[in-house]
Amino acid sequence: MFPLFDPVAMGLYVLGYILMIVVAATVAPKLAASVSGRFTLYGAMALTGVLIVLTTAFVIYLIATTALPALRGYGWGFLLGMIFFVVLMNVLTYLASPFLINATYGARPDERLQQIVDGVAARLGAPFKLKAVVVDGPPNAFAYGNFLTGRYVAVTSGMLALTDRRELEAVIGHEIGHHLHRDNALMLLFGVLPSILYYLGVASVQAAMSSNNRNSSPAALAAVGILAVVVSFLVQLLVLAFSRLREYYADTAGAKAAGKEAMQFALAKIHKYYFANPEVREAVQSDKFRALFIYALVNAVANPFVTVTKSDVEAIKRAGYSAFEEVFSTHPPIPKRLRFLDQLEI
């Protein structure tokens, strides 16, 4: 048995992270630009999902075939136990998160919001019951829950004050879309894959460095281990890209629920609110559940407006944004989301 959290593991982590930053700053934006518009949303989601799974499976296969003789000395039960532990911790987080969210935000039922959520759910043909809750905070909304707690749609008090009825229905439609598309469970599944690759890679490098390793080529084993660590960070970038695609997918549900314009105006109002209130943006940025939010702080340069009109929406569509920051985000920039909604045929 060998430690995973040691200088070698830390060094590999730093190596992988540096490479991820380099790829995000150079290759990823150019690659995204080259394939932009060549696939439908559904095609892009399918391609990204398949690429994540096949890449992970291929690297695990390389580790299994290269590392098998050496890792026998450490016990495959340990390695399988390590994978099981990574998966178990993610599953436990998934099961416990609704309770943590309710306690953290003081989520409370709201009869008026429940009626709106029920109406939007019926419009979208949702086959399940949703629990509508209000939480205190700046404009945001999120979907969470599981088979133990039921499915929640949370809307902040700030969102209720910011949006009109149709815009609120669009936001709620977006969150119901996440439930309809099973995004919580799907992102849990994909999110665990980079961790598995990383820990298997570290284990392989440790085995290659061990004096007890007489059953395989240490150089080959180390190379495969380093490859696994590096690929784990690249797979993480793919998982983030997949998450951004799921946000577009949820936006389609919001547009179906209340119309494209209502979805666009809601996003524009949220965007303008945060850029007019940088101190609130910083508070949201530090929130540990920020990946759940409909607005997750993907920076996009635009001037804050006091009110939002159709011309303001057009201005946001034309606004620039940082492709580098987008690569590291779970959400696409709002200007891109507004332009995507323009292309929908609803």
C-alpha positions as CSV (number, residue, x, y, z in Angstrom):
1,M,0.0,0.0,0.0
2,F,1.3,3.5,-0.8
3,P,0.3,7.1,0.0
4,L,-1.4,9.1,-2.7
5,F,-1.1,12.5,-1.1
6,D,2.7,13.0,-1.1
7,P,5.2,15.2,-3.0
8,V,4.9,12.9,-6.1
9,A,1.1,13.2,-6.2
10,M,1.3,16.9,-5.6
11,G,3.9,17.3,-8.3
12,L,1.7,15.4,-10.8
13,Y,-1.3,17.6,-9.8
14,V,0.7,20.8,-10.5
15,L,1.9,19.3,-13.8
16,G,-1.7,18.5,-14.8
17,Y,-3.0,21.8,-13.7
18,I,-0.3,23.8,-15.6
19,L,-1.0,21.8,-18.7
20,M,-4.8,22.4,-18.3
21,I,-4.2,26.2,-18.1
22,V,-1.9,26.1,-21.2
23,V,-4.5,24.1,-23.2
24,A,-7.3,26.4,-22.0
25,A,-5.4,29.5,-23.0
26,T,-4.2,28.2,-26.4
27,V,-5.7,25.1,-27.9
28,A,-9.2,25.0,-26.4
29,P,-10.5,28.4,-27.7
30,K,-9.1,27.7,-31.2
31,L,-10.6,24.2,-31.3
32,A,-14.0,25.6,-30.1
33,A,-14.0,28.2,-32.8
34,S,-13.1,25.7,-35.5
35,V,-16.1,23.4,-34.7
36,S,-18.5,26.2,-33.8
37,G,-21.7,25.9,-35.8
38,R,-20.8,22.5,-37.2
39,F,-22.9,20.5,-34.8
40,T,-26.4,20.8,-33.4
41,L,-26.8,21.2,-29.7
42,Y,-27.8,17.5,-29.4
43,G,-24.9,16.4,-31.7
44,A,-22.4,18.4,-29.6
45,M,-23.7,17.0,-26.4
46,A,-23.5,13.4,-27.7
47,L,-20.1,13.9,-29.2
48,T,-18.7,15.5,-26.0
49,G,-20.2,12.8,-23.8
50,V,-18.9,9.9,-26.0
51,L,-15.4,11.6,-26.1
52,I,-15.4,11.8,-22.3
53,V,-16.4,8.1,-21.8
54,L,-14.1,6.7,-24.6
55,T,-11.1,8.7,-23.5
56,T,-11.5,7.6,-19.9
57,A,-12.1,4.0,-20.9
58,F,-9.0,4.0,-23.2
59,V,-6.7,5.4,-20.4
60,I,-8.0,2.9,-17.9
61,Y,-7.3,0.1,-20.4
62,L,-3.7,1.3,-20.9
63,I,-3.2,1.4,-17.1
64,A,-4.7,-2.1,-16.7
65,T,-2.5,-3.7,-19.4
66,T,0.7,-1.8,-18.5
67,A,0.4,-1.7,-14.7
68,L,-1.1,-5.0,-14.0
69,P,2.1,-6.9,-13.2
70,A,3.5,-4.2,-11.0
71,L,0.4,-3.3,-9.2
72,R,-0.3,-6.8,-8.1
73,G,2.4,-6.3,-5.5
74,Y,0.2,-3.5,-3.9
75,G,-3.0,-5.4,-4.3
76,W,-5.6,-4.7,-6.8
77,G,-8.1,-4.7,-4.0
78,F,-6.5,-1.5,-2.8
79,L,-6.9,0.1,-6.3
80,L,-10.4,-1.0,-6.6
81,G,-11.1,0.2,-3.1
82,M,-9.6,3.6,-4.1
83,I,-11.9,3.8,-7.1
84,F,-14.9,2.7,-5.0
85,F,-14.0,5.4,-2.4
86,V,-13.9,8.2,-5.0
87,V,-17.3,7.0,-6.4
88,L,-18.8,6.6,-3.0
89,M,-17.8,10.1,-1.8
90,N,-19.4,11.6,-4.9
91,V,-22.6,9.5,-4.4
92,L,-22.8,10.5,-0.7
93,T,-22.4,14.2,-1.7
94,Y,-25.2,13.8,-4.2
95,L,-27.5,12.2,-1.6
96,A,-26.6,14.7,1.2
97,S,-26.5,17.9,-0.9
98,P,-30.3,18.6,-0.8
99,F,-30.2,18.6,3.0
100,L,-27.1,20.8,3.0
101,I,-28.6,23.2,0.6
102,N,-31.8,23.5,2.5
103,A,-29.9,24.1,5.7
104,T,-27.4,26.5,4.2
105,Y,-29.9,28.7,2.4
106,G,-32.9,28.4,4.7
107,A,-35.1,27.1,1.9
108,R,-38.7,27.6,2.6
109,P,-41.9,26.6,0.7
110,D,-43.9,29.4,-1.0
111,E,-47.5,28.8,-2.1
112,R,-47.4,31.5,-4.9
113,L,-44.1,30.2,-6.3
114,Q,-45.4,26.6,-6.0
115,Q,-48.4,27.5,-8.2
116,I,-46.1,29.0,-10.8
117,V,-43.8,26.1,-10.8
118,D,-46.7,23.6,-11.1
119,G,-48.0,25.6,-14.1
120,V,-44.7,25.7,-15.9
121,A,-44.1,22.0,-15.1
122,A,-47.4,21.1,-16.6
123,R,-46.6,23.2,-19.7
124,L,-43.3,21.3,-20.1
125,G,-44.9,17.9,-19.5
126,A,-42.9,17.1,-16.4
127,P,-44.0,13.7,-15.1
128,F,-42.9,14.3,-11.5
129,K,-43.9,16.6,-8.6
130,L,-41.6,19.5,-7.9
131,K,-41.1,21.3,-4.6
132,A,-40.8,25.1,-5.0
133,V,-38.8,26.9,-2.4
134,V,-37.6,30.5,-1.8
135,V,-34.2,31.3,-0.5
136,D,-32.8,34.7,0.5
137,G,-30.1,36.2,-1.8
138,P,-29.4,38.1,-5.0
139,P,-31.0,37.1,-8.3
140,N,-30.5,33.5,-9.0
141,A,-32.2,30.1,-9.2
142,F,-31.2,26.5,-9.1
143,A,-32.4,23.0,-9.3
144,Y,-31.4,20.2,-6.9
145,G,-32.6,17.1,-5.2
146,N,-32.6,13.3,-5.6
147,F,-34.8,10.3,-5.3
148,L,-34.6,10.5,-1.5
149,T,-35.6,14.1,-1.0
150,G,-37.6,14.8,-4.2
151,R,-36.9,17.4,-6.8
152,Y,-36.6,21.1,-5.8
153,V,-36.7,24.3,-7.7
154,A,-35.2,27.2,-5.7
155,V,-35.7,30.8,-6.6
156,T,-34.0,33.6,-4.6
157,S,-35.9,36.6,-3.2
158,G,-33.7,38.8,-5.5
159,M,-34.9,36.9,-8.5
160,L,-38.5,37.3,-7.5
161,A,-38.0,41.1,-7.2
162,L,-36.1,41.4,-10.4
163,T,-38.2,39.5,-13.0
164,D,-41.8,39.9,-14.2
165,R,-44.1,36.9,-14.4
166,R,-43.1,35.7,-17.8
167,E,-39.4,36.1,-17.1
168,L,-39.8,34.2,-13.9
169,E,-41.6,31.4,-15.7
170,A,-38.7,31.3,-18.1
171,V,-36.2,31.0,-15.3
172,I,-38.3,28.3,-13.6
173,G,-38.5,26.5,-17.0
174,H,-34.7,26.5,-17.2
175,E,-34.5,24.8,-13.8
176,I,-37.2,22.3,-14.6
177,G,-35.3,21.6,-17.7
178,H,-32.3,20.5,-15.6
179,H,-34.7,18.0,-13.8
180,L,-36.2,16.8,-17.1
181,H,-32.7,16.2,-18.5
182,R,-31.4,14.5,-15.3
183,D,-28.5,16.9,-15.2
184,N,-27.7,16.4,-11.5
185,A,-27.2,12.6,-11.9
186,L,-25.5,13.0,-15.3
187,M,-22.9,15.5,-14.1
188,L,-22.3,13.4,-11.0
189,L,-21.4,10.5,-13.3
190,F,-19.2,12.5,-15.6
191,G,-17.6,14.4,-12.8
192,V,-16.2,11.4,-11.1
193,L,-14.3,10.2,-14.2
194,P,-11.4,12.7,-14.0
195,S,-10.8,11.8,-10.4
196,I,-10.6,8.1,-11.1
197,L,-8.1,8.8,-13.9
198,Y,-6.0,11.0,-11.6
199,Y,-5.8,8.6,-8.7
200,L,-5.0,5.6,-11.0
201,G,-2.3,7.7,-12.7
202,V,-0.7,8.6,-9.3
203,A,-0.9,4.9,-8.2
204,S,0.9,3.8,-11.4
205,V,3.7,6.4,-11.0
206,Q,4.1,5.3,-7.3
207,A,4.3,1.7,-8.4
208,A,6.9,2.5,-11.0
209,M,9.1,4.2,-8.4
210,S,8.8,1.3,-6.0
211,S,11.8,-0.9,-5.3
212,N,9.5,-3.9,-5.2
213,N,8.5,-3.4,-8.8
214,R,10.2,-6.3,-10.7
215,N,7.3,-7.4,-12.9
216,S,7.1,-4.7,-15.5
217,S,9.0,-1.8,-17.1
218,P,9.1,1.1,-14.6
219,A,9.6,3.6,-17.4
220,A,6.5,2.4,-19.3
221,L,4.5,2.3,-16.1
222,A,5.5,5.8,-15.1
223,A,4.8,7.1,-18.6
224,V,1.3,5.6,-18.5
225,G,0.7,7.0,-15.1
226,I,1.8,10.5,-16.1
227,L,-0.4,10.2,-19.2
228,A,-3.4,9.3,-17.0
229,V,-2.8,12.3,-14.7
230,V,-2.5,14.7,-17.7
231,V,-5.5,13.2,-19.4
232,S,-7.6,13.5,-16.2
233,F,-7.2,17.3,-16.4
234,L,-8.1,17.4,-20.1
235,V,-11.2,15.2,-19.4
236,Q,-12.1,17.7,-16.7
237,L,-12.1,20.4,-19.4
238,L,-14.4,18.2,-21.5
239,V,-16.7,17.7,-18.5
240,L,-16.9,21.5,-18.0
241,A,-17.7,21.9,-21.8
242,F,-20.4,19.2,-21.4
243,S,-21.8,21.2,-18.4
244,R,-22.0,24.3,-20.5
245,L,-23.9,22.5,-23.2
246,R,-26.4,21.3,-20.6
247,E,-27.0,24.9,-19.7
248,Y,-27.9,25.7,-23.3
249,Y,-30.2,22.6,-23.2
250,A,-31.9,23.9,-20.1
251,D,-32.3,27.3,-21.7
252,T,-34.4,25.6,-24.4
253,A,-36.8,24.5,-21.7
254,G,-37.0,28.0,-20.4
255,A,-37.8,29.3,-23.9
256,K,-40.4,26.6,-24.4
257,A,-42.0,27.5,-21.1
258,A,-42.3,31.2,-21.6
259,G,-40.9,32.2,-25.0
260,K,-37.5,33.1,-26.2
261,E,-37.8,36.8,-25.5
262,A,-38.8,36.1,-21.8
263,M,-35.8,33.8,-21.4
264,Q,-33.5,36.4,-23.0
265,F,-34.8,39.3,-20.9
266,A,-34.4,37.3,-17.7
267,L,-30.8,36.4,-18.5
268,A,-30.1,40.0,-19.5
269,K,-31.5,41.3,-16.3
270,I,-29.4,38.9,-14.2
271,H,-26.3,39.8,-16.2
272,K,-26.8,43.5,-15.8
273,Y,-27.6,43.2,-12.1
274,Y,-24.3,41.5,-11.3
275,F,-22.2,43.8,-13.4
276,A,-23.8,46.8,-11.8
277,N,-23.1,45.2,-8.3
278,P,-19.6,43.8,-8.3
279,E,-19.6,43.2,-4.5
280,V,-22.6,40.9,-5.0
281,R,-20.7,39.1,-7.8
282,E,-17.8,38.4,-5.4
283,A,-20.2,37.0,-2.8
284,V,-21.8,34.6,-5.3
285,Q,-18.3,33.7,-6.7
286,S,-17.3,32.4,-3.3
287,D,-20.5,30.3,-2.8
288,K,-19.7,26.6,-2.7
289,F,-22.9,25.8,-4.5
290,R,-22.4,28.3,-7.3
291,A,-22.2,25.6,-10.0
292,L,-25.9,25.0,-9.5
293,F,-26.9,28.6,-10.2
294,I,-28.5,29.8,-13.4
295,Y,-25.9,32.6,-13.3
296,A,-22.5,31.2,-12.4
297,L,-20.2,34.2,-13.0
298,V,-18.8,33.7,-16.5
299,N,-17.4,37.1,-17.1
300,A,-18.6,38.9,-20.2
301,V,-17.8,42.6,-20.8
302,A,-20.8,44.8,-21.0
303,N,-22.0,48.1,-19.5
304,P,-24.6,48.0,-16.8
305,F,-28.0,49.3,-17.6
306,V,-30.5,50.5,-15.0
307,T,-33.4,48.8,-17.0
308,V,-33.3,46.2,-19.7
309,T,-34.9,46.9,-23.1
310,K,-34.7,45.0,-26.3
311,S,-31.8,47.2,-27.4
312,D,-30.0,46.3,-24.2
313,V,-30.4,42.7,-25.0
314,E,-28.9,43.3,-28.4
315,A,-26.0,45.1,-26.9
316,I,-25.3,42.2,-24.5
317,K,-25.4,39.8,-27.5
318,R,-22.6,41.8,-29.1
319,A,-20.5,42.0,-25.9
320,G,-17.2,40.4,-25.7
321,Y,-16.2,37.7,-23.2
322,S,-13.1,35.9,-22.1
323,A,-12.8,32.5,-23.9
324,F,-10.1,31.5,-21.4
325,E,-12.5,32.0,-18.4
326,E,-15.3,30.3,-20.3
327,V,-13.2,27.1,-20.6
328,F,-13.0,26.8,-16.8
329,S,-16.7,27.5,-16.3
330,T,-19.7,25.3,-15.9
331,H,-21.9,28.0,-17.6
332,P,-21.5,29.7,-21.0
333,P,-21.3,33.5,-21.1
334,I,-24.7,35.1,-21.2
335,P,-24.0,36.9,-24.6
336,K,-23.6,33.4,-26.1
337,R,-26.7,32.2,-24.4
338,L,-28.7,35.1,-25.8
339,R,-27.4,34.4,-29.3
340,F,-28.2,30.7,-28.9
341,L,-31.8,31.5,-28.0
342,D,-32.1,33.6,-31.2
343,Q,-31.4,30.4,-33.2
344,L,-34.1,28.3,-31.5
345,E,-37.2,27.5,-33.5
346,I,-39.9,27.5,-30.8
